[in-house]
Amino acid sequence: MSAPAPVLIGDMTWTDYVARLKSDPVIILPVGSLEQHGPHSPLATDTIIPIEIGKAVAARIGALVAPAIAYGYKSMPRTGGGNHFPGTTSLDGDTLTRLTRDILTEFARHGARRVLVLDSHYENEMFLIEGIDLALRDLRAWGVEGLKIMKARYFEFVSEATLSKVFPDGFPGWPLEHAGVMTTSVLLHLRPHLIHMDRVPNQPPIHYPPYDVFPVDPRSGTQTGILASAAAATAEKGALLFQEFVEGIAKAATAEFALANRGA
Ligand code: MN
């Protein structure tokens, strides 16, 4: 019996990769960060989650998963605690834009025409969009047609019903869900050995004013790195969320890329 075909591009030989590209698979590019996620969660929280979602989506839709962009744009106080924390290792915006642009044009050069950029770090968004836009502009100028790119953030795929189950006392909003109940629960499901529930800070949600001040004063804002407590995180909530992310993204990719529906 032969082993299942690899889903990770990095595990494939170039000849197997070329052969797989002939069937026009979606390539999933996970994008995350190396960023503090409180004293209880790993620095790679934002990278582990889209890689695992990407692998699960790939298994459903016959996609390939590219190596992740494992660094992101600078952590902002109101969405990630701030860039001053040790361990938070960030890129300048134009570096992330260039990385995205280069990787996408390389996929297109190989013959890929369907790419799903799966982002998970709040601050990345516009730099990824810029990289996508510039890659498409480059390709048009080079006469390369037909590349379609879908960009998604997994947390936008949660239903109201699941939100009310995961946050029975009220949803604090995605910007504050940094190392909070959502990411901590998902990692309790995916990588329980990387989560230290005994170190979850017991603190109320941070209330930031509706503006930013630069340079950032490290003495203001969160001192623990979390913005809202993860004390209510559980592996069961994580399993529910993960399932919903995977199903929602697989369904959206199937529709956007007009893939034959393989069923659940
Ligand atoms: Mn982040």
Boltz pocket constraint, residues with backbone or C-beta under 6 A from the ligand:
constraints:
  - pocket:
      binder: B
      contacts: [[A, 33], [A, 35], [A, 46], [A, 79], [A, 80], [A, 120], [A, 121], [A, 122], [A, 123], [A, 178]]
      max_distance: 6.0
